[in-house]
Amino acid sequence: RMSIRELEDQLLEPGPHASKATLVHVYIREAHASGEWEMGYNGPSAEHPNGLCYRQPKTMADRAAVARDMVGHFGLRGMIVCDAMDNALEAHLAACPDRLYVLRGDRVVFKGGQGPFLYSVPELLQFLEGK
C-alpha cells in the first residue's frame, strides 16, 4: 500500500505524474482526539516519542497549529489548508478520517474510497494517467 509520502513523491518529483495535479492536504477535525476516540497508535512510540495525540482544536489557530505539527512529524511537502471550524468541507466530501479526491474547477472528478483502509493511491495515479 502506497503512503501519502509516496504519493507526494509521485506528484512533486520529476516523473510521469509530476504536474498532472496540484497536491493539497486538507486538515479536517481530529479523527482520534485525546479524550474522544483515541487509538493506541496515537501515543508515544519509538518513531514518534512525543506521540501524535491532540486535543480536538477549538479555534482555527489551534487547528492550524496541529496541521503544522503533523506536517513536521510526517515530513509532508504538499500545500496544507484547514477546514473551517464548522467542518463544512469534511461534511460535504465525507472525508473523515481521510480520502483522496481530484477536482477540476469546483467539480469532483475522482473520489477515492474512504481511508484509511479503502483509499488507494495507485487508483488515483491510474486515474491521473487516463486524464
Disulfide bonds with the S-S distance in Angstrom:
none
